[in-house]
Every structure is written in C-alpha cells, then in structure tokens.
C-alpha cells in the first residue's frame, strides 16, 4: 500500500476542515511532529497554496495556485471504482503509454494515470497533442469492459459525454461533441480523447481499454496555429477553473455512465450534444476524402452519413472535417 506523505495528509486535513486548525491538533491527528507539520505547510506554500496562519487559531486554506493534487481530487470525488486508484505525475511522456504498461501488468479496473504535462502527448493517427504544463490535465483511465471490439466506439462516446457534463459542472459553459472524440466549447476544441485497446484475437473481446483524455482547463495562450481552433474551460468562461476539481467531476461522471456502457444508455445525450448532425462534412479515410452530410449517430456510436449520390453509410472509424464558422 502506498504511504501517504505528511504534505498530502496535511493538505487533506486543511481541505476537510470547516475552520482553522492548530499545528498541535494537526500533529496529533496525523501522528507526526509539530516540525513535520510546519515543513508540510511551508511546502504547500511554496507550491502556491495560500495557507493562512492566525495566532491562537491555527491554519486555514484560503485558496491559491491551481495545483494538481490527489488530495484535492479525492476531496471532490464521490465513491466508485473508476478513479479509486490514482497515479499522479508532474510530467510524463504520455499517460496512455504509462496506462498501457499498467494494464499489461494487470492494473485494476478504473486505475487512473494523471499528469500536468506530457512531452509526447498524441491524438488520433499519431498526431502530436498540445500538452503544456500548469494549464491542462492529461489522464488515462484503465477499463476492463465486457464488450466486443466492434462496439469500441461507444466507449469514446461515453467518455465524451462524461467530459461535457464535467465541464458544465465546473463552469458556465455549454459543451458539444464532434464525432467521435473531440469536445468543443463554442466553435473551438477544448478536449481530445484517444482510446487504445488490448484485444483477445480468439474471442474478439477487448481485454482492456485505455481511455486517454486531454482537457484544456486553465487560462491558455495557444500557439498561433491553434488560436482559431482551440480553447480552454477558463478561456471560455472567463474565470480560473481548478484542474483537480474538474478531474474529480470527470471521475464522478465516468462512474455514473460506465454502468450504461452495455445498454448504450448515454447515446441519446451523445446525439443531443452532437455538433455535426445535419451538417455538411468531409470524410477522411486514409487517402480517400469525400463530401457527405452527417444525418445521425446509431446506438453503437457510429456516424450515419449520406453521400452525394444519396447513399447512406455507417462510419465506425475514420475522421471527419467540418467548419463551425
């Protein structure tokens, strides 16, 4: 069992406290010395937490920097298997890479890898995913679903609905979904999702699925090539949003939606949130590009399109392009 640091214990105690709490009381509760409490307080302050101290009253958490913290995530997280085990990194090459390593070692269902920065973040088809430090949250859920590979796209649909709900829980925004793996705020992308699976070729069942989710949360100044295409939750609502609070709300929504995976009980909401149904699109499948109209999304999460000759097709994979301006 992973030992929780004194810093983490002190932070949890301050988050849970309804009023100021003395150093002596913190030391007593945690079974550590007063000096260890003081060092933990100073560490939290150095990270940007505003820890106030008043004579004869003690310490209180007044707010401060947006620091990704397991203690803060767990403060807002409701009970559930998804997110009950969290591995947090300050920076990592790719949370999906790490999650796949853990899945191969038999990591439990719902294990979550989180990082505040990725050096080799990627989206679909191996594209680079912009993952700067201190503004986004990059996470990968390890799931062990009992569904066939041809229903894999529904996991992405479920995750996109969870992201959209979480965004709306923490900010005054309205989120929409661009099939199949992007979540938008207005005309700009704020989240990308990349699902990768381990497959049992004999049964056709997925052994595990790693759901990689990258979300722009804090205020962000995007590179010139992304400014007209990307946004963040904070940019969209005009106020600073906590990455830990958002992460906890996303975990809560994943736990709420996962029991509906087999029935597809979230697909009605996925369709209602779609920003492509009824629009003219361009279908991109390898070297093949052709115009079409998006006319619906089926219960497996596949996109139903109508081509120029009036024929209907069902897209279970591939990519589409659409103009939102």
LUMMARGU-844720 format. One line per 5 residues: number of its first residue (from 0); their letters; for each residue x, y, z of N, C-alpha, C, O. Coordinates in steps of 0.001 Angstrom, whole numbers, plus 500000, padded with zeros to 6 digits. Each point is the difference from the previous one (the first is absolute). Layout:
REM LUMMARGU-844720
NUM	A	X Y Z X Y Z X Y Z X Y Z; ...
***
This chain:
REM LUMMARGU-844720
0	XXXXX	500851 498806 500000 499149 501194 500000 500888 501245 500000 500959 500079 500768; 498724 500890 498375 500812 501204 499878 499874 500856 501250 498890 500273 500457; 502250 500157 500104 499994 500834 501191 499681 501433 499606 500591 500536 499062; 498475 500085 501651 499605 501377 499708 500949 500943 500720 500242 499841 501196; 500298 501139 498089 500964 500923 500578 499325 500918 501020 498784 500185 499987
5	XXXXX	502036 500382 500893 499473 500948 500982 499380 501200 499297 498960 500500 500428; 501672 499968 498490 499439 501111 499224 498591 499692 499537 499098 500830 500114; 500720 497949 499355 498698 499608 499487 498984 499894 501135 498847 500401 499839; 501572 499064 501300 499100 499879 501149 499583 501373 500531 498837 500217 500340; 502121 500699 499724 499687 501353 500472 499039 500690 499036 499049 500653 500429
10	XXXXX	501198 499201 498270 499112 500615 499009 498586 499443 500122 499026 500752 499949; 500861 497939 500211 498666 499393 500152 499296 500541 501234 498806 500296 499962; 501942 499833 501136 499403 500504 501237 499527 501440 499836 498928 500358 500488; 501858 500465 498832 499612 501392 499778 498793 500100 499070 499132 500851 500198; 500809 498283 498790 498856 499997 499087 498721 499602 500726 498926 500531 499718
15	XXXXX	501196 498532 501216 498818 499493 500703 499565 500902 501153 498854 499938 500444; 502062 500897 500038 499708 500811 501186 498940 501062 499703 500033 500646 498953; 499040 499523 501966 498970 501027 499877 500482 501347 500551 499402 501038 499712; 501667 498946 501071 500558 501214 500587 501488 499801 500189 500537 498944 499664; 500129 502061 500871 501449 499905 500219 500324 498835 500917 499222 499649 500887
20	XXXXX	501949 499755 498880 500426 498846 500799 501445 500224 500429 500844 500362 499180; 499441 499426 502089 501324 500316 500534 501042 498988 499552 499682 498877 499611; 501573 501555 500456 501098 499102 499665 500063 498824 500950 500282 498874 499589; 499453 501388 501693 500008 498909 500978 498914 498970 499690 500228 498795 500101; 498589 501695 499520 498911 499084 499683 500312 499195 498739 499713 498804 499939
25	XXXXX	500874 501849 499054 500401 499278 498790 501019 498915 500341 499893 498867 499532; 501094 501493 501288 501029 499028 500383 499377 498814 500747 500367 498848 499769; 498684 501451 501129 499350 498931 500763 499205 499069 499092 500104 498778 500107; 499095 501814 498992 499161 499193 499115 500832 499116 499068 499652 498851 499731; 501435 501706 499794 500780 499287 498986 501092 499126 500605 500613 499196 499298
30	XXXXX	499630 500957 501996 501024 499199 500646 501400 500362 499567 500863 499132 499864; 499368 502182 499913 501330 500481 499597 500394 501140 500935 499208 500428 500840; 502020 500059 499007 500471 501084 500851 499460 501345 499509 499583 500138 498850; 500435 500851 502053 499599 501357 499621 500932 500531 498916 499564 500728 499108; 501724 498910 500963 500965 500427 498985 499640 499441 498631 500139 500697 498994
35	XXXXX	499396 498039 500950 499613 499390 498722 498797 500718 499410 499909 500176 498785; 499161 500240 502084 498836 500758 499529 500458 501328 499410 499558 500385 498917; 501332 500322 501792 500492 501292 499519 500683 499854 498643 499784 500811 499099; 501047 498142 500760 500686 499781 498714 498986 499728 498887 500176 500469 498876; 498769 498782 501429 498969 499712 498997 499267 501275 499601 499699 500204 498824
40	XXXXX	500012 500656 502156 499340 501279 499717 500871 500853 499082 499509 500585 499034; 501791 499481 501275 500916 500787 499174 500102 499431 498583 500117 500758 499037; 499841 497925 500831 500034 499386 498675 498753 500374 499206 500079 500319 498814; 498781 499639 501846 498756 500375 499325 500046 501461 499564 499556 500337 498903; 500969 500512 501937 500117 501417 499637 500931 500193 498817 499734 500820 499121
45	XXXXX	501369 498420 500855 500951 500125 498891 499381 499559 498677 500431 500438 498933; 498559 498694 501137 499305 499543 498794 498926 500975 499548 499450 499874 498906; 500252 501118 501963 499024 501005 499626 498725 499999 500808 499143 500861 499801; 500710 498180 501119 498807 499994 500844 500061 501176 500976 501048 500275 500584; 497825 500414 499587 499922 501097 500958 499554 499427 501334 498805 499879 500270
50	XXXXX	502164 499772 500556 499707 499456 501336 500179 501141 500997 501110 500486 500218; 497780 499930 500380 500044 501101 500963 500218 499447 501408 499532 498914 500342; 501188 501864 500457 500254 499608 501392 499618 501156 500906 500432 501134 499788; 498757 498578 501222 499574 501034 500946 500339 499545 501417 499773 498844 500359; 500779 502082 500453 500372 499674 501377 498788 499500 500790 498920 500589 499954
55	XXXXX	501285 498333 500755 498969 499372 500842 498845 499379 499220 499027 499541 500597; 501071 500443 498092 498934 499389 499204 500520 498884 499105 499346 498970 499839; 501832 501237 499579 500582 498956 499184 499990 500302 498522 499991 501159 499585; 500011 497780 499621 500138 500112 498550 498646 499832 499302 499115 499283 500468; 500763 501400 498406 498850 499787 499118 500439 500174 498555 500905 500777 499694
60	XXXXX	498432 498482 499427 500304 500067 498567 499109 501057 499372 498775 499879 500000; 501861 501168 499461 499231 501120 499451 499911 499957 498479 499389 500884 499398; 501194 498131 499980 500007 499940 498541 501434 500006 499517 500910 499618 500735; 499295 500816 498024 501363 500090 499494 500153 499410 498627 499063 499991 499202; 502135 499512 500524 500333 499522 498660 499179 498775 499631 499530 499258 500863
65	XXXXX	500313 500552 497847 499294 498826 499493 500999 498855 499922 500662 499805 498981; 499437 499446 502099 500948 498895 500078 499244 498686 499865 499042 499761 500735; 501373 499389 498341 499394 498679 499885 500383 499183 501222 501184 499847 500298; 497833 499633 500404 500258 499309 501256 499021 498862 500183 498797 500165 499797; 501723 498673 500589 499128 498863 500302 499077 500348 501163 498830 499618 500000
70	XXXXX	501689 501105 500991 499180 500372 501154 498810 500846 499571 498882 499770 500462; 501340 501203 498664 498899 500843 499534 499025 499217 499140 498787 500177 500114; 501735 498959 499027 499120 499178 499164 499096 499148 500885 498792 499923 499776; 501801 499439 501226 499218 499120 500864 499032 500781 500885 498990 499458 500447; 501316 501802 499803 499096 500843 500785 498667 500175 499282 498950 500045 500641
75	XXXXX	501086 500053 498028 498789 500225 499200 499449 498723 499373 498866 499986 499523; 501927 498942 500474 499578 498763 499336 499016 499227 500861 500172 499870 501212; 498778 499614 498123 499070 499122 500691 500492 498558 499893 500779 499690 499099; 498785 499422 501800 500464 498606 499949 499661 499328 498670 498964 500280 499395; 501922 498835 500164 499806 499270 498747 501295 499329 499602 501078 500442 500399
80	XXXXX	498829 498492 498816 501201 499260 499615 500908 500817 499096 501224 499929 500113; 498178 500844 498992 500815 500797 499079 500617 501177 500770 499292 500817 500589; 502024 499245 499388 500708 501054 500722 500297 499683 501446 500479 500865 500733; 499245 497899 499701 500299 499646 501393 501498 499797 500214 500478 500048 501133; 500262 499725 497782 501465 499912 500058 500565 501002 498998 499720 499916 498804
85	XXXXX	501074 501030 501687 500512 501082 499159 501516 500051 500071 500584 499990 501083; 500046 500066 497749 501446 500214 499900 500199 501380 499385 499636 500225 498846; 500936 500695 501917 500137 501395 499573 501443 500321 499661 500920 499678 500753; 499265 500971 498085 501332 500434 499573 499987 501504 499776 498982 500568 499605; 502143 500066 500646 500134 501409 499639 500174 500124 498488 499398 500865 499363
90	XXXXX	501435 498259 500073 500174 499944 498552 500277 498557 499610 500532 499224 500793; 499102 500422 497979 500152 498627 499512 500051 500057 498483 499565 500982 499399; 500967 497964 499974 499995 500014 498536 498569 499899 499474 499588 500797 499158; 499658 498227 501337 498623 499798 499565 499265 499199 501072 500460 498927 500392; 498418 501576 500079 499231 499248 500998 499459 498702 499401 499866 499008 500715
95	XXXXX	499822 500979 497989 499539 498762 499370 501091 498937 500010 499729 498827 500258; 501500 501585 499461 501105 499034 500032 500136 499370 501380 500141 498784 500124; 499816 502050 500909 500131 499494 501365 498804 499115 500368 500172 498963 500640; 498630 501438 498961 498814 499205 500321 500047 498640 499317 499578 499002 500584; 500924 500945 498195 500111 498712 499308 501012 499093 500701 499804 498787 500070
100	XXXXX	501265 501793 500443 500953 499208 500791 499311 499409 501217 500161 498817 500299; 499078 502002 500397 499308 499529 501203 498935 498958 499659 499835 499023 500730; 499443 501179 498168 498980 499028 499583 500632 498654 499694 499453 498955 500354; 501709 501071 498983 500695 498751 499679 500448 499259 501262 500187 498783 499985; 499984 501974 501116 500378 499401 501281 498772 499603 500825 500130 499523 501128
105	XXXXX	498662 500681 498291 498775 499604 500685 499419 501046 500928 499331 499655 500974; 500910 501620 498745 499464 501066 500851 498486 499888 500121 499324 499568 499066; 500161 500815 502065 498572 499862 500290 499151 500893 499108 500439 501054 499542; 498333 498496 500225 499018 500795 499268 499835 501358 500666 499823 500085 501215; 500236 500974 497987 499810 501346 500520 501259 500720 500403 499951 501176 500362
110	XXXXX	501199 498132 499582 501273 500660 500321 500184 501218 499098 499694 499950 498808; 500800 501130 501761 500123 501260 499265 501422 500538 500086 500577 500090 501084; 499979 500266 497761 501304 500651 499914 499752 501453 499598 499318 500266 499010; 501231 500664 501753 499795 501428 499744 501350 500706 499933 500941 499628 500701; 499143 501390 498453 501193 500830 499954 499610 501440 499684 499002 500257 499327
115	XXXXX	501799 500665 501166 499801 501405 499688 500670 500422 498718 499790 501117 499527; 501018 498004 499898 500698 500307 498746 500368 498689 499321 500290 499006 500664; 499695 501001 498001 500484 498864 499209 501063 500504 499029 499846 501056 499386; 501223 498184 500485 501042 500384 499041 499800 499336 498646 500516 500467 498985; 498725 498434 501010 499726 499298 498741 498508 499692 499878 499616 498924 499544
120	XXXXX	499547 502035 500869 498561 499811 499892 499589 499836 498543 500551 500647 499110; 498478 498485 500662 499574 499776 498617 498493 499828 499933 499351 499583 500960; 500116 500752 497873 498592 499796 499734 499822 498851 499025 500864 499129 499890; 498012 500870 499402 499738 498923 499051 500994 500054 498845 500515 501060 499645; 499739 497771 499782 500892 499850 498843 501404 500515 500272 500696 500431 499081
125	XXXXX	499729 499525 502200 501362 500346 500368 500323 501468 500000 501169 500368 500117; 497825 500497 499755 500265 501433 499993 500436 500470 501384 499590 499440 501017; 501252 501600 499006 500425 500579 501269 498812 500680 500664 499159 500596 499328; 500777 499307 502011 498930 500650 500761 500639 501037 500901 500845 499668 500832; 498756 501592 499008 500569 501112 500762 499721 499795 501485 498845 500012 500425
130	XXXXX	502216 499799 500368 499841 499615 501410 500929 500797 500895 500882 499412 500626; 498959 501913 499462 500919 500813 500804 499754 499809 501494 498980 499442 500405; 501972 501030 500415 499867 499845 501446 499123 501080 500606 499870 501097 499459; 499528 498566 501682 499295 500947 500864 498709 500581 499428 499500 500998 500520; 499953 498408 498429 498758 500543 499453 499007 498921 499591 498792 500215 500089
135	XXXXX	501688 498636 499470 499118 498909 499632 500112 498852 500978 500847 500001 500893; 498280 499016 498923 500113 498761 500763 499894 498859 499002 499089 499959 499173; 501852 499124 500918 500141 498912 499042 499895 498698 500780 500779 499750 500920; 498256 499430 498707 499713 498820 500826 499631 498809 499149 499530 500143 498871; 500688 498677 501684 499673 498751 499318 499355 499045 500996 500593 499642 501018
140	XXXXX	498176 499953 498666 499264 499034 500807 500240 498595 499462 499968 499787 498788; 500270 499261 502094 500111 498592 499616 498668 499326 500307 499581 499928 501156; 499758 499581 497798 498703 499349 500145 500093 498566 499482 500786 499701 499101; 498409 499431 501475 499942 498600 499572 498552 499678 499608 499308 499291 500731; 500232 501220 498127 498599 499816 499611 499743 498614 499402 500888 499392 499402
145	XXXXX	497894 500130 500770 499618 498713 499428 499157 500241 498750 498825 499636 499951; 501788 500978 499045 499298 500243 498739 500908 499615 498843 501218 499918 500159; 498187 499846 498681 500774 499601 498829 500685 501214 499377 499619 501146 500237; 501406 498565 498959 500813 501071 499407 499186 500903 499080 500317 501181 499856; 498625 498273 499514 499239 500825 499064 499139 501048 500714 499380 500844 499352
150	XXXXX	500584 499100 501978 499273 501021 500761 500956 500964 500708 499596 500757 500882; 501657 499202 498721 501010 500810 500693 499703 501491 499911 500284 500745 500938; 499147 499698 497940 499749 501432 499835 499045 500531 501059 500021 501192 500307; 499133 497930 500261 499058 500459 501029 500731 500431 501278 499481 500817 500761; 501702 498648 499476 500783 500416 501166 500451 501449 499829 499992 500778 500953
155	XXXXX	500399 499572 497831 500366 501391 499726 498794 500910 500167 500110 501088 500567; 498724 498462 498934 498774 500796 500147 499673 500219 501473 499667 501114 500406; 500426 497826 500393 499741 500100 501439 500945 501007 500653 499578 500840 500794; 501694 499064 498862 501007 500875 500605 499771 501456 499608 500174 500897 500825; 499438 499345 497928 499735 501368 499549 498821 500607 500750 500037 501175 500365
160	XXXXX	498919 498033 499867 498863 500485 500787 500448 500332 501421 499583 501014 500560; 501268 498133 500030 500506 500250 501353 500784 501306 500063 499836 500782 500936; 501016 499455 498065 500781 501240 499959 499074 501205 499891 500162 500982 500725; 498864 498942 498366 499076 501120 499811 499244 500313 501287 499856 501166 500368; 499661 497802 500317 499292 500211 501265 500911 500649 501044 499592 500927 500700
165	XXXXX	501652 498574 499399 500933 500536 500993 500326 501458 499726 500090 500803 500929; 500087 499546 497805 500258 501400 499650 498871 500898 500478 500233 501079 500545; 498546 498459 499245 498838 500810 500371 499781 500036 501512 499345 500908 500513; 501205 498098 500204 499901 500005 501457 500903 501080 500612 499636 500620 501000; 501533 499602 498402 500972 500906 500620 499971 501408 499427 500620 500900 500566
170	XXXXX	498678 499316 498327 500031 501311 499352 498682 500281 499292 499243 499083 499684; 500498 502181 500076 498808 500416 499264 500302 499923 498509 500225 501014 499339; 499775 497761 500151 500294 499751 498587 498995 498988 499465 499311 499324 500764; 500618 500584 497922 499176 498989 499354 500901 499190 499080 500582 500541 499059; 499531 498169 501209 500937 499138 499279 499273 499190 498925 498870 499554 500193
175	XXXXX	501801 500271 498682 499467 499172 498918 501065 498998 499584 501170 500130 500360; 498404 498862 498870 500899 498904 499619 500116 499923 498484 499002 499897 499287; 502239 500156 500238 500272 499764 498578 500392 498529 499864 500985 499544 500580; 498223 499733 498642 500247 498557 499852 501429 499759 499603 500491 500672 499093; 500207 498405 501536 499435 499253 501104 500716 500337 501296 499573 499585 501077
180	XXXXX	501514 501165 498822 500902 500059 501160 500391 501392 500453 500955 500140 500763; 498343 500897 498797 500354 501356 500401 498832 500664 500712 498847 499831 499605; 501455 500928 501451 498980 500769 500703 500296 501481 499772 501126 500464 500178; 497835 500260 499426 500120 501406 499619 499285 500905 500984 498998 499624 500608; 501542 501582 499536 499330 501095 500675 499830 501093 498956 500972 500643 499603
185	XXXXX	497800 499568 499954 499780 500883 498868 500615 499393 498753 499880 498795 499778; 500783 502025 499395 500576 499479 498758 501409 499436 500155 500648 499682 499003; 499838 500190 502244 501393 499600 500204 500111 498743 500854 499194 499760 500899; 501827 499446 498792 500242 498740 500705 500661 500253 501354 500943 500785 500106; 498547 498537 500932 500584 500106 501333 500473 498665 500541 500655 499956 501041
190	XXXXX	499024 498945 498268 500364 498672 500498 500127 499030 498850 499225 500042 499044; 501761 499082 501056 500153 498897 499055 500052 498685 500755 500530 499930 501109; 498919 499032 498287 499933 498678 500626 500645 498974 499083 499739 499984 498798; 501097 499165 501764 500651 498935 499234 499854 498695 500759 500578 499832 501074; 498648 499238 498367 499816 498677 500604 500908 498982 499311 500051 499928 498773
195	XXXXX	500655 499300 502024 500856 498935 499481 499675 498721 500752 499808 500016 501216; 500132 498859 498044 499523 498755 500603 500995 498872 499861 500780 499941 499050; 499174 499157 501931 500669 498716 499903 498941 498981 499607 498976 499884 500673; 501257 499377 498247 498969 499136 499421 500361 498529 500117 501142 499609 499759; 497876 499580 500611 500122 498544 499957 499533 499554 498622 498801 499989 499721
200	XXXXX	502145 499644 499415 499661 499709 498609 499132 498748 499852 499241 499890 499038; 500860 499182 501887 499197 498780 499896 498524 500265 500276 499134 499488 499289; 500576 501301 501729 498610 500248 500374 499422 501257 499356 498783 500175 499944; 502095 500694 499571 499526 501273 499457 499602 500984 501090 499471 501071 499703; 500777 498578 501562 499669 500882 501121 501199 500874 500334 501148 499590 499827
205	XXXXX	498583 501597 500644 501064 500871 500466 500430 499560 501387 499164 499790 500879; 502140 500070 499319 500508 499645 501318 499963 501214 500923 499553 499913 501144; 500916 501199 498350 499940 501245 500760 499910 501151 499017 500313 499850 498819; 499262 501288 501673 499981 501227 499206 500641 501103 500822 499671 500189 501171; 501244 500534 498208 500578 501192 500606 499319 501206 499357 500110 500215 498793
210	XXXXX	499191 500564 502020 499305 501194 499517 500845 501216 500348 500029 500441 501149; 500659 500096 497846 500832 501179 500197 499188 501259 499757 499365 500141 498954; 500653 500771 502003 499220 501238 499911 500906 501178 500321 500579 500069 501084; 499541 500846 497983 500768 501223 500220 499059 501189 499976 499295 500215 499014; 500688 500558 502060 499064 501120 500117 500757 501292 500292 500839 500043 500900
215	XXXXX	498865 500998 498347 500528 501329 500269 499117 500626 501073 498820 500256 499764; 501748 499990 501411 499187 500455 501138 500282 501453 500361 499091 500829 499976; 502163 499490 500360 500337 501352 500450 500077 500989 498850 499794 499645 498840; 500509 501615 501506 500191 501015 498958 501200 499608 499148 501057 499659 500532; 498784 500387 498155 501056 499555 499096 500191 500993 498857 499036 500540 499456
220	XXXXX	502232 499688 500191 500369 500790 498827 500526 499014 498969 501135 499535 500101; 498040 500144 498904 500340 498943 499058 500976 500480 498931 500045 501188 499684; 500740 497883 499759 500840 500350 498856 499134 500531 498861 498812 499690 499911; 501794 501109 499229 499243 500668 498931 499185 499025 499162 498880 500315 499598; 501674 498500 500134 499310 499054 499127 498771 499382 500675 499184 499364 499333
225	XXXXX	500677 500821 502000 498853 499421 500716 499004 501035 500497 498918 499633 500460; 501414 501650 499462 499173 501028 500639 498575 500054 499469 499073 500289 500758; 500736 499442 497972 498659 500040 499426 499274 498670 500132 498836 499885 499616; 501855 499093 500934 499418 498665 500054 499797 499476 501420 499152 499137 500226; 501619 501380 500728 500016 499419 501344 499635 501021 501063 500207 501202 499835
230	XXXXX	499241 498287 501266 499698 500841 501150 500171 499165 501264 500345 498820 499936; 499410 501801 501207 500035 499290 501286 498720 500338 500758 499265 500913 499625; 500481 498344 501439 498807 500283 500803 500092 501409 500592 499031 500758 499965; 502140 499584 500578 500161 501332 500594 499876 501093 498952 499348 501015 500247; 501264 498800 498588 499880 500990 498935 498544 500204 499614 499564 501124 499754
235	XXXXX	499680 497768 500194 498615 500066 499534 499065 500655 501007 499055 500688 499613; 501205 499100 501696 499074 500541 501010 500507 501279 500649 499244 500699 500675; 502047 499613 499122 500537 501256 500513 500431 499982 501445 500234 501060 500579; 499881 497756 500033 500505 499930 501377 500868 498756 500164 499894 499043 499234; 500952 500993 501766 500930 498890 500215 499264 498770 500519 499219 500083 500948
240	XXXXX	501040 498783 498422 499369 498736 500376 501066 499057 500548 501076 499857 499418; 498617 499504 501704 500922 499071 500645 500102 498704 499202 498989 499378 499674; 502245 500223 500015 500192 498737 499281 499648 498804 500869 499464 499009 499504; 500835 501075 501796 499657 498895 500895 498489 499846 500116 499485 498882 499976; 499805 502235 500151 498541 499942 500100 499405 499433 498709 499102 499159 500046
245	XXXXX	501396 501299 498805 499490 499470 498736 500254 498495 499897 499118 499240 499599; 502087 500340 500764 500342 498578 499919 499060 499167 500865 499544 498936 499581; 500169 501549 501626 499090 499277 500891 498611 499892 499387 499373 498943 500072; 500141 502138 499328 498669 499967 499386 499975 499044 498802 498996 499332 499755; 502100 500608 499509 500061 499063 498876 499976 498556 500504 499315 499151 499429
250	XXXXX	501427 500576 501632 499971 498661 500604 498570 499654 500422 499525 498893 499747; 499795 502052 500893 498623 499767 500436 499091 499654 498829 499172 499095 500095; 500986 501625 498804 499148 499753 498832 500359 498678 499325 499111 499309 499502; 502155 500327 500469 500386 498699 499444 499382 498869 500814 499531 499010 499439; 500470 501135 501878 499378 498981 500853 498493 499928 499777 499415 498918 500053
255	XXXXX	499956 502226 499699 498552 500018 499779 499618 499368 498663 498955 499358 499894; 501886 500821 499085 499657 499544 498656 500459 498581 499681 499399 499333 499157; 501647 500203 501499 500553 498692 499640 498990 498855 500105 500012 499117 499142; 499114 500858 501872 499016 498908 500049 499057 499975 498797 499317 499000 499778; 500635 502086 499442 499133 500077 498828 500714 499584 498719 499421 500067 498916
260	XXXXX	501842 499500 501206 500789 499711 498807 499353 498933 499125 499892 500177 498787; 499680 498724 501811 499430 498911 499205 498684 500399 499351 499741 499626 498856; 499428 501120 501846 498693 500391 499457 500074 501213 499096 499075 500259 499230; 502032 500499 500855 500098 501228 499210 499062 501081 500498 499539 500831 499218; 500172 499167 502088 499041 500929 500562 500394 501460 499950 499193 500864 500342
265	XXXXX	502022 499432 499245 500475 501378 499867 499936 500505 498565 500312 501163 499745; 499283 497969 499299 500080 500389 498593 498998 501100 499643 500272 500816 499120; 498594 499215 501539 499041 501077 499724 500621 501353 500326 499848 500963 499250; 500855 499096 501881 500677 501249 500359 501140 500296 499042 500229 501158 499652; 500488 497814 499918 501076 500195 499025 499461 500621 498718 500600 500923 499449
270	XXXXX	498268 498569 500081 499389 500554 498779 499543 501443 500222 500174 500858 499135; 499233 499396 502051 499513 501347 500286 501144 501006 500071 499818 501173 499672; 501349 498379 500749 501155 500887 500108 500795 500106 498696 500924 500808 499910; 498738 498402 499097 500780 499983 498759 499964 501360 499307 498943 500620 499883; 502216 499832 499662 500060 501237 499216 500246 499726 498514 500374 500898 499246
275	XXXXX	499410 497843 500345 500196 499668 498575 498734 499492 499318 499892 500084 498777; 499142 499388 501988 498786 499475 499373 499284 501120 499254 499741 501071 500549; 499949 498656 498190 499348 500983 499143 500954 500903 499248 499562 500840 499214; 501737 499003 501010 500989 500859 499344 500650 499308 498804 500057 498774 499906; 500426 502064 499195 500830 499511 498898 501398 499731 500556 500576 500842 500689
280	XXXXX	499950 497998 499010 501299 499610 500521 500881 499475 498869 499543 499791 498877; 501720 500004 501447 500911 499293 499102 500493 498765 500738 500505 500096 501118; 499345 498748 498252 500437 498749 500596 501446 499748 499602 500352 500088 498823; 500491 499595 502169 501417 499769 499761 500313 498569 500423 500012 499680 501189; 500240 499469 497830 500314 498593 500299 501241 499609 499219 499923 499631 498828
285	XXXXX	501235 500455 501844 501257 499743 499315 500228 501041 498920 499983 501201 500267; 500234 498327 498503 500212 500905 498872 498686 500458 499382 499993 500857 499116; 498903 498580 501342 498691 500290 499425 499317 501143 500744 499825 499944 501217; 499793 501090 498043 499275 501144 500546 498754 500209 499146 500086 499998 498772; 498744 500186 501872 498804 500271 499202 498972 500739 500843 499947 499815 501216
290	XXXXX	499227 501030 498145 498987 500758 500738 498799 499129 500333 499707 499027 499306; 499604 501342 501768 498801 499276 500418 499219 500877 500970 500444 501084 500379; 498396 498428 500011 499190 500661 501020 499861 499054 501190 499641 498835 499829; 500642 501661 501371 499812 499194 501203 498521 500011 500348 499428 501065 500231; 499943 497762 499809 498554 499958 500237 499624 499334 501325 498835 500053 500394
295	XXXXX	502109 499326 500297 499656 499388 501278 501145 499222 500605 501049 499824 499380; 498741 499711 501839 500957 499152 500708 499212 498811 500535 498983 500183 500669; 501478 498592 499044 499241 498831 500432 500320 499637 501446 500824 500655 500638; 498531 498310 499878 500141 499654 501418 501361 499425 500354 500330 499869 501179; 500475 499781 497797 501360 499529 500252 501000 501143 499947 501193 499789 500222
300	XXXXX	498333 501434 499484 500871 501159 499921 500545 500277 498613 500801 500918 499824; 498780 498305 499188 500473 500196 498626 499249 501158 499348 498836 500252 500311; 501838 500444 498787 499413 501146 499312 499305 499543 498721 500578 499272 499193; 498191 501157 500633 499242 499694 498787 500088 501209 499079 499678 501119 500398; 500761 498647 498371 500177 501101 499047 499236 499713 498715 499656 498856 499701
305	XXXXX	500085 502217 499542 499413 499860 498662 500965 500628 499004 500356 501171 500132; 500061 498070 498888 500941 500488 498996 499257 500743 498890 498770 500044 499980; 501987 500529 499112 499417 500817 498945 499021 499272 499110 499093 500623 499449; 501064 498069 500394 499093 499231 499149 498769 499507 500751 499205 499230 499461; 500638 501225 501809 498824 499631 500769 500145 498724 500804 499091 499636 500746
310	XXXXX	502031 499678 499120 500204 498750 500726 500361 500286 501457 500694 500975 500289; 498834 498174 500633 500332 500127 501406 501129 499052 500369 500051 498866 499523; 500844 501600 501320 501116 499194 500476 500087 500120 501522 499529 500975 500587; 501078 498024 500036 500233 500023 501437 501505 500006 500238 500704 499076 499594; 499782 501969 501066 501433 500121 500294 500276 499529 501417 499549 500617 500965
315	XXXXX	501192 498289 499158 500401 499518 501319 501406 500475 500362 500431 499905 501150; 500265 500604 497850 501361 500517 500225 500244 501088 498969 499128 500318 499192; 502056 500239 500847 500323 501072 499067 499887 501342 500675 499939 500084 501227; 500033 500959 497985 500014 501363 500509 499144 500871 499103 499847 499724 498810; 499594 501330 501769 499242 500937 499203 500518 501421 500249 500603 500286 501035
320	XXXXX	499153 500579 498008 500348 501402 500118 498729 500812 499798 499188 499690 499129; 500646 501353 501682 498810 500850 499880 500379 501415 500407 500794 500200 500919; 498637 500773 498395 500249 501415 500337 498908 500478 500952 498812 499808 499740; 501604 500823 501378 499035 500482 500977 499816 501518 499926 499262 500571 500804; 501385 500071 498264 499850 501456 499861 499326 500326 498690 499782 501172 499693
***
